[in-house]
């Protein structure tokens, strides 16, 4: 990272403010570019995505919004991308890795949740989808907003060594460059989907069939599947003094039961 490159990035970040029409035009350009070059996406409501798509999106945002000043300051190997199947509450995440005494070896990883993206935009969303305070009509809309948000984390890390999306500086950058009006990824989580669509949430008593055996328990947690605790003398001891076996069951395979229903 050269002093001049850092100075150029700092100047752009601290002084640039784009009009809403300009932001919309640049986003439209990036949208079209991704669909044209990606072998994975195909449509705005894509059903598969790879880390290369995230890098392509990031590079286009850098080129069009920041005059490629981020890339000029950051070696390509110092920035990696990951499509996560395990992230179930956050749409994106940026991690900054620092080697003590070697600031030149600092690197970043941006992760995007495929689980949350594919949870939404299936034609049955029970509420509007907002990412960073911006209404999103398609998965690609949401993906662009997520990567824009994570890009600001990278920029702050490069220039100021720390980043906080609740702070004024972050919100200012995100608003001036991308028109963001918030700092959260309000996608529909598996937990919300389970509660609204199936009535499944922590504490609810449920029955399910596994290996031909009907079991009854209660929901302990909901992520990609529901974690159901079933009383079992051979199970693990929990803080309530009872022993339970834990089963991980797709929510659509659970049936809720009322406390006054016979347990059979």
Residue, then its C-alpha position, 0 to 999 in steps of 0.5 A: x500500500x503506497x502513501x499516494x494510493x492511501x491518500x487517493x482512497x482517503x480523499x475519495x472516501x472523505x469528500x465524495x457524495x453521489x446523487x441518488x440518480x448516479x447511484x441508481x445508474x451505477x447499480x444498474x450497470x453493475x447488475x447488468x454486468x454481473x448477469x452478463x459475465x457470471x456463469x452461476x447467477x443467470x437471473x436476478x433471483x439466482x439459485x446458485x452463487x459462488x465466491x467468484x461472483x462476490x469478488x466480481x461484484x466487489x471489484x465492480x463497486x470499487x471501480x465505479x464508486x471508488x475509482x478502483x482506489x480500494x484495489x490499488x491499496x489492497x493486494x488481491x490475495x489480501x481479500x477473500x470471499x466466502x459463500x456461507x451455508x451456516x450464517x443464519x442471522x446475518x446477511x454478510x460479515x467482514x473479518x479483518x485478520x491482523x498479523x502482530x507487527x506486520x501491518x502489511x500482512x493484514x487481510x480481509x474476508x467477506x462472507x455472504x449468507x446463501x441461506x438467508x438469500x435463498x430463504x427470501x424472494x421465493x414468491x411467498x415472502x410475508x413482508x417486504x425485504x430491506x437491506x441497509x434500509x433499502x427495499x430489495x425486489x430480488x436476490x441480486x438487489x439484496x446481494x448488492x446491498x450486502x456487498x456494499x455494506x461489507x465494502x465499507x467495513x473493508x474501507x474503514x479497516x484499511x484507513x482507520x484500522x477499525x470499523x463500526x456500522x453503528x457509528x456516524x462515520x460508517x453511516x455517512x460513507x454508506x449513505x454518500x456512496x450507496x444511498x443506504x438508509x440503515x445498517x442492518x441486513x433485514x432478510x427473513x431468517x430461518x427462525x422468522x420463517x419457521x415462526x411465521x410459516x409453521x408456528x415453530x419457535x423456541x419453547x413450542x411443543x412438537x411431534x415428529x416421526x424419525x425412523x418410523x418412531x413418533x417422538x414428542x419434545x420441545x423446540x430449543x433453537x431454530x437455525x437451518x433446522x429446528x433443534x428439538x429436545x426429547x426426554x431421554x434417560x440416556x441423554x445429556x443433562x440440562x440446566x432444568x435437571x432433566x436429560x434430553x436427546x437432541x434431534x435436528x429436524x427440518x421445520x416442515x416435518x414438525x407438528x405443533x401440539x398444544x399442552x392439553x393434547x394427548x402425547x401420543 
